[in-house]
Amino acid sequence: QLQASGGGLVQPGESLRIACVASGDIFSSHIMGWSRQAPGKERLTIATITTRGTTLYAESVEGRFTISRDSAKNTVYLEMDDLQPEDTAIYYCNARTSQYRLPKFWGQGTLVTVSS
């Protein structure tokens, strides 16, 4: 129901955009978001966007990452600029019904590696 893509290997300072296609019924009625899990660390949500386009970011990515959604394509994007080695992680898209609830749906994850 959620299919993420676009991960890869980039060098520090470069940019990358990852995408997640959702089924229409999920996309139109849920807050979409991105979480990431670095090796040996817990999974944390880093960005969310409501159906109206209101965004929230974790402090660690504020100002560098941009989340957006395209209703015509049922797709949520995460544009990542000025990537650093500490951004290396598996990135998961997700969907939730409220900012105060855990995600109800998860994508399979896409690996982003930042290394020189």
Backbone as ProteinMPNN parsed JSONL, in Angstrom:
{"seq_chain_A": "QLQASGGGLVQPGESLRIACVASGDIFSSHIMGWSRQAPGKERLTIATITTRGTTLYAESVEGRFTISRDSAKNTVYLEMDDLQPEDTAIYYCNARTSQYRLPKFWGQGTLVTVSS", "coords_chain_A": {"N_chain_A": [[0.815, -1.195, 0.0], [2.099, 1.165, 0.513], [4.816, 2.322, -1.217], [8.129, 2.826, -1.358], [10.865, 4.598, -2.905], [14.001, 5.495, -4.532], [16.292, 5.752, -2.976], [19.893, 5.715, -2.343], [23.472, 5.999, -2.943], [25.257, 8.798, -1.934], [27.447, 11.664, -1.915], [28.824, 13.597, 0.832], [27.161, 16.712, 1.354], [25.726, 16.644, -0.975], [22.526, 16.313, -2.734], [19.372, 14.562, -2.574], [16.39, 13.001, -3.661], [13.696, 11.228, -2.397], [10.876, 9.06, -2.857], [7.442, 8.137, -2.293], [4.855, 6.119, -3.117], [1.439, 5.896, -2.561], [-1.572, 4.031, -1.952], [-4.686, 5.247, -3.209], [-6.803, 5.66, -1.361], [-5.564, 5.699, 1.094], [-3.701, 7.794, 0.817], [-5.275, 10.078, 0.451], [-6.533, 10.526, 2.837], [-4.88, 10.467, 5.041], [-2.241, 11.606, 7.224], [0.836, 11.974, 5.844], [4.177, 10.718, 6.13], [7.739, 10.64, 6.853], [10.084, 8.463, 8.251], [13.177, 7.511, 9.782], [15.806, 5.095, 10.22], [18.782, 4.674, 11.621], [21.805, 2.654, 11.603], [21.845, 0.551, 14.392], [20.286, 2.242, 15.892], [17.181, 3.706, 17.091], [14.044, 3.876, 15.293], [12.979, 6.912, 13.992], [10.628, 9.526, 13.508], [10.912, 11.99, 11.031], [9.737, 13.856, 9.39], [6.53, 15.167, 8.549], [3.437, 15.549, 6.724], [0.346, 17.063, 6.366], [-2.967, 16.448, 4.97], [-3.688, 18.903, 4.1], [-1.368, 20.112, 3.619], [0.236, 21.073, 5.676], [3.3, 21.118, 7.316], [5.692, 19.366, 9.384], [8.813, 19.109, 11.016], [11.597, 17.229, 12.234], [14.094, 18.426, 14.459], [16.643, 17.763, 13.669], [16.649, 17.721, 10.905], [15.455, 19.985, 10.022], [15.245, 22.733, 7.848], [16.984, 21.599, 6.007], [15.773, 19.398, 4.827], [12.854, 18.76, 2.85], [9.494, 18.05, 2.828], [6.884, 16.986, 0.704], [3.765, 16.687, -1.076], [2.046, 15.122, -3.77], [-0.974, 15.192, -4.998], [-2.115, 14.349, -7.379], [-0.585, 12.238, -8.129], [-0.602, 10.588, -5.975], [1.576, 10.603, -4.262], [4.225, 11.07, -1.968], [6.992, 13.089, -1.272], [10.445, 13.371, -0.278], [12.703, 15.731, -0.183], [16.079, 15.991, 0.134], [18.638, 17.948, 1.188], [22.069, 19.031, 1.34], [23.242, 16.707, 2.457], [24.595, 14.648, 5.047], [27.011, 12.416, 6.585], [25.775, 11.452, 8.925], [23.16, 11.297, 8.21], [22.795, 8.907, 7.038], [20.818, 6.115, 6.673], [18.002, 3.845, 6.826], [15.191, 4.819, 5.164], [11.807, 5.259, 5.787], [8.558, 5.476, 4.532], [5.371, 6.535, 5.789], [1.99, 6.42, 7.063], [-0.482, 8.092, 8.895], [-3.295, 8.682, 11.078], [-3.458, 10.781, 12.783], [-1.47, 13.374, 14.229], [-0.837, 12.676, 16.765], [-0.825, 10.022, 17.006], [0.655, 6.785, 16.438], [2.137, 5.732, 13.318], [-0.055, 4.122, 10.991], [0.255, 2.73, 8.672], [3.021, 1.409, 6.833], [5.769, 1.81, 4.608], [8.198, -0.134, 2.71], [10.8, 0.733, 3.069], [13.759, 2.529, 2.135], [17.17, 2.633, 1.345], [19.469, 5.104, 2.254], [22.64, 6.241, 1.769], [25.291, 8.134, 2.885], [28.349, 9.042, 2.013], [31.833, 9.609, 1.509]], "CA_chain_A": [[0.0, 0.0, 0.0], [3.077, 2.236, 0.454], [5.992, 1.84, -1.943], [9.165, 3.859, -1.366], [11.926, 4.43, -3.888], [14.874, 6.643, -4.736], [17.486, 5.774, -2.143], [21.141, 5.471, -3.037], [24.728, 6.468, -2.344], [25.62, 10.155, -2.302], [28.564, 12.215, -1.162], [28.431, 14.684, 1.745], [26.845, 17.972, 0.716], [24.852, 16.451, -2.132], [21.084, 16.237, -2.514], [18.696, 13.359, -3.037], [14.943, 13.001, -3.43], [13.058, 9.922, -2.327], [9.446, 9.156, -3.101], [6.611, 7.052, -1.78], [3.53, 6.069, -3.726], [0.457, 5.275, -1.682], [-2.881, 3.785, -2.551], [-5.455, 6.483, -3.176], [-7.632, 5.839, -0.165], [-4.671, 6.058, 2.194], [-3.08, 9.091, 0.574], [-6.231, 11.185, 0.536], [-7.158, 10.654, 4.152], [-3.904, 10.302, 6.113], [-1.025, 12.397, 7.318], [1.96, 11.199, 5.321], [5.412, 11.082, 6.802], [8.977, 9.879, 6.662], [10.882, 8.136, 9.419], [14.435, 6.866, 9.396], [16.455, 4.274, 11.235], [20.214, 4.504, 11.396], [22.301, 1.399, 12.171], [21.975, 0.5, 15.833], [19.482, 3.266, 16.54], [15.742, 3.536, 16.967], [13.396, 4.54, 14.179], [12.43, 8.194, 14.392], [9.945, 10.294, 12.477], [11.645, 13.216, 10.753], [8.928, 14.834, 8.669], [5.153, 14.799, 8.249], [2.664, 16.538, 5.975], [-1.072, 16.764, 6.438], [-3.673, 16.508, 3.696], [-3.772, 20.316, 3.721], [-0.027, 20.601, 3.3], [0.971, 21.551, 6.837], [4.471, 20.267, 7.527], [6.449, 19.365, 10.624], [10.124, 18.498, 10.841], [12.473, 17.037, 13.376], [15.14, 19.447, 14.518], [17.84, 17.268, 12.992], [16.561, 17.898, 9.447], [14.819, 21.277, 9.743], [16.054, 23.606, 7.015], [17.72, 20.84, 4.978], [14.864, 18.461, 4.179], [11.537, 19.29, 2.525], [8.49, 17.041, 2.506], [5.811, 17.513, -0.138], [2.864, 15.639, -1.561], [1.423, 15.355, -5.064], [-2.249, 14.481, -4.952], [-2.395, 13.752, -8.687], [0.196, 11.001, -8.247], [-0.664, 9.868, -4.69], [2.988, 10.434, -3.927], [4.865, 11.982, -1.024], [8.42, 13.189, -1.545], [11.335, 13.959, 0.705], [13.874, 16.334, -0.807], [17.12, 16.069, 1.157], [19.77, 18.762, 0.76], [23.234, 19.09, 2.223], [23.282, 15.443, 3.193], [25.781, 14.391, 5.844], [27.12, 10.997, 6.947], [24.822, 11.084, 9.971], [21.849, 11.079, 7.59], [22.761, 7.536, 6.551], [19.759, 5.376, 7.362], [16.902, 3.358, 6.007], [14.094, 5.776, 5.231], [10.51, 4.613, 5.659], [7.381, 6.34, 4.473], [4.301, 6.026, 6.627], [0.727, 7.156, 7.043], [-1.145, 8.068, 10.2], [-4.559, 9.422, 11.092], [-3.322, 11.949, 13.652], [-0.093, 13.652, 14.662], [-0.656, 12.158, 18.109], [-0.887, 8.564, 16.926], [1.707, 6.121, 15.687], [1.71, 5.422, 11.949], [-0.884, 2.93, 10.796], [0.777, 2.044, 7.486], [4.448, 1.609, 6.603], [6.386, 1.316, 3.394], [9.234, -1.138, 2.931], [12.08, 1.354, 3.369], [14.755, 2.703, 1.089], [18.444, 2.933, 2.002], [20.232, 6.28, 1.851], [23.993, 6.184, 2.309], [26.049, 9.35, 2.618], [29.745, 8.696, 2.255], [32.783, 10.056, 0.513]], "C_chain_A": [[0.858, 1.259, 0.0], [4.34, 1.67, -0.174], [6.996, 2.967, -2.07], [10.231, 3.541, -2.41], [12.837, 5.647, -3.884], [16.107, 6.701, -3.874], [18.737, 5.494, -2.96], [22.326, 5.984, -2.269], [25.043, 7.865, -2.853], [26.8, 10.6, -1.459], [28.072, 13.32, -0.227], [28.242, 16.0, 0.988], [25.919, 17.861, -0.472], [23.381, 16.357, -1.711], [20.531, 14.941, -3.077], [17.213, 13.519, -2.758], [14.436, 11.574, -3.423], [11.555, 10.115, -2.41], [8.719, 7.953, -2.531], [5.232, 7.159, -2.411], [2.596, 5.31, -2.8], [-0.818, 4.961, -2.455], [-3.752, 5.021, -2.323], [-6.23, 6.703, -1.897], [-6.779, 6.207, 1.052], [-4.157, 7.479, 2.029], [-4.047, 10.239, 0.835], [-6.761, 11.441, 1.928], [-6.176, 10.583, 5.328], [-2.813, 11.369, 6.067], [0.116, 11.506, 6.84], [3.251, 11.655, 5.993], [6.58, 10.212, 6.401], [9.64, 9.679, 8.031], [12.192, 7.551, 8.919], [15.015, 6.106, 10.567], [17.906, 4.078, 10.832], [20.672, 3.211, 12.045], [22.452, 1.485, 13.69], [21.143, 1.514, 16.595], [17.996, 3.011, 16.321], [15.212, 4.293, 15.751], [12.72, 5.809, 14.669], [11.742, 8.879, 13.22], [10.668, 11.624, 12.281], [10.82, 14.265, 10.025], [7.525, 14.279, 8.444], [4.484, 15.927, 7.465], [1.198, 16.13, 6.004], [-1.704, 16.822, 5.042], [-3.799, 17.946, 3.196], [-2.406, 20.923, 3.443], [0.759, 21.181, 4.464], [2.103, 20.571, 7.156], [5.049, 20.432, 8.92], [7.753, 18.623, 10.384], [10.799, 18.275, 12.185], [13.591, 18.069, 13.318], [16.372, 19.043, 13.715], [17.829, 17.508, 11.486], [15.944, 19.224, 9.051], [15.767, 22.172, 8.943], [16.833, 22.902, 5.921], [16.806, 19.919, 4.182], [13.52, 19.145, 3.941], [10.606, 18.148, 2.139], [7.383, 17.7, 1.691], [4.938, 16.351, -0.6], [2.214, 16.082, -2.863], [0.149, 14.527, -5.123], [-2.586, 13.805, -6.276], [-1.696, 12.413, -8.848], [0.143, 10.157, -6.982], [0.739, 9.61, -4.142], [3.449, 11.5, -2.934], [6.373, 11.922, -1.274], [9.171, 13.693, -0.315], [12.577, 14.423, -0.041], [14.894, 16.58, 0.283], [18.331, 16.807, 0.595], [20.883, 18.728, 1.797], [23.326, 17.832, 3.1], [24.638, 15.24, 3.859], [25.84, 12.916, 6.224], [26.122, 10.566, 8.015], [23.389, 10.93, 9.46], [21.719, 9.67, 7.006], [21.772, 6.721, 7.362], [18.857, 4.709, 6.329], [15.739, 4.322, 6.24], [12.775, 5.077, 4.909], [9.421, 5.672, 5.501], [6.279, 5.704, 5.32], [3.065, 6.916, 6.527], [0.033, 6.984, 8.382], [-2.414, 8.905, 10.133], [-4.486, 10.694, 11.93], [-1.847, 12.133, 13.997], [0.199, 13.032, 16.02], [-0.733, 10.635, 18.152], [0.308, 8.019, 16.161], [1.212, 5.848, 14.269], [0.929, 4.114, 11.879], [-0.365, 2.076, 9.644], [2.24, 2.411, 7.292], [4.839, 1.106, 5.228], [7.549, 0.412, 3.735], [10.603, -0.555, 3.236], [12.988, 1.447, 2.159], [16.032, 3.214, 1.732], [19.097, 4.165, 1.391], [21.584, 6.212, 2.554], [24.743, 7.439, 1.896], [27.504, 9.088, 3.004], [30.617, 9.228, 1.139], [33.681, 8.908, 0.05]], "O_chain_A": [[0.41, 2.31, -0.458], [4.871, 0.658, 0.284], [6.767, 3.942, -2.786], [10.467, 2.382, -2.751], [12.507, 6.688, -3.317], [16.909, 7.623, -4.023], [18.658, 5.089, -4.119], [22.219, 6.357, -1.101], [25.09, 8.094, -4.062], [27.114, 10.0, -0.43], [27.02, 13.912, -0.468], [29.033, 16.357, 0.114], [25.379, 18.866, -0.936], [23.044, 16.327, -0.527], [21.138, 14.308, -3.941], [16.821, 14.101, -1.747], [14.717, 10.802, -4.34], [11.026, 11.177, -2.083], [9.307, 6.893, -2.315], [4.536, 8.162, -2.255], [2.919, 4.224, -2.318], [-1.094, 5.566, -3.492], [-3.564, 5.75, -1.349], [-6.303, 7.827, -1.402], [-7.227, 6.941, 1.933], [-4.172, 8.272, 2.972], [-3.655, 11.265, 1.39], [-7.38, 12.476, 2.173], [-6.595, 10.633, 6.485], [-2.513, 11.944, 5.021], [0.329, 10.416, 7.37], [3.397, 12.817, 6.372], [6.436, 9.201, 5.713], [9.737, 10.601, 8.841], [12.298, 7.143, 7.762], [14.762, 6.415, 11.731], [18.216, 3.413, 9.844], [20.004, 2.709, 12.948], [23.11, 2.389, 14.204], [21.277, 1.638, 17.812], [17.607, 2.204, 15.476], [15.846, 5.223, 15.25], [11.974, 5.783, 15.648], [12.214, 8.819, 12.085], [10.997, 12.305, 13.253], [11.169, 15.445, 10.043], [7.346, 13.089, 8.183], [4.895, 17.086, 7.527], [0.855, 14.987, 5.703], [-1.054, 17.197, 4.067], [-3.994, 18.176, 2.003], [-2.294, 22.093, 3.08], [1.843, 21.728, 4.26], [1.891, 19.362, 7.252], [4.919, 21.481, 9.551], [7.797, 17.638, 9.648], [10.599, 19.028, 13.138], [13.977, 18.522, 12.24], [17.058, 19.894, 13.149], [18.885, 17.5, 10.853], [15.911, 19.561, 7.867], [16.93, 22.348, 9.304], [17.301, 23.555, 4.989], [17.038, 19.685, 2.996], [13.098, 19.998, 4.722], [10.903, 17.374, 1.229], [6.995, 18.837, 1.961], [5.331, 15.187, -0.519], [1.878, 17.252, -3.042], [0.195, 13.307, -5.28], [-3.276, 12.786, -6.287], [-2.149, 11.554, -9.605], [0.783, 9.107, -6.921], [1.034, 8.531, -3.627], [3.101, 12.675, -3.053], [6.946, 10.849, -1.46], [8.605, 14.348, 0.56], [13.396, 13.613, -0.475], [14.619, 17.293, 1.248], [18.968, 16.347, -0.354], [20.657, 18.436, 2.971], [23.467, 17.911, 4.32], [25.681, 15.606, 3.316], [24.817, 12.232, 6.189], [25.671, 9.421, 8.006], [22.509, 10.483, 10.196], [20.647, 9.289, 6.534], [21.872, 6.643, 8.587], [18.943, 4.977, 5.13], [15.362, 4.597, 7.38], [12.648, 4.395, 3.892], [9.376, 6.646, 6.252], [6.264, 4.492, 5.536], [3.108, 8.015, 5.975], [-0.033, 5.885, 8.932], [-2.58, 9.733, 9.237], [-5.336, 11.576, 11.81], [-1.081, 11.17, 14.049], [1.363, 12.876, 16.389], [-0.706, 10.038, 19.228], [0.9, 8.715, 15.336], [0.006, 5.744, 14.041], [1.206, 3.151, 12.593], [-0.525, 0.855, 9.641], [2.657, 3.543, 7.541], [4.31, 0.106, 4.743], [7.86, 0.207, 4.908], [11.499, -1.301, 3.632], [12.992, 0.58, 1.285], [15.993, 4.119, 2.566], [19.258, 4.262, 0.174], [21.656, 6.136, 3.781], [24.822, 7.768, 0.713], [27.831, 8.935, 4.18], [30.205, 9.295, -0.019], [34.55, 9.107, -0.798]]}, "name": "protein", "num_of_chains": 1, "seq": "QLQASGGGLVQPGESLRIACVASGDIFSSHIMGWSRQAPGKERLTIATITTRGTTLYAESVEGRFTISRDSAKNTVYLEMDDLQPEDTAIYYCNARTSQYRLPKFWGQGTLVTVSS"}
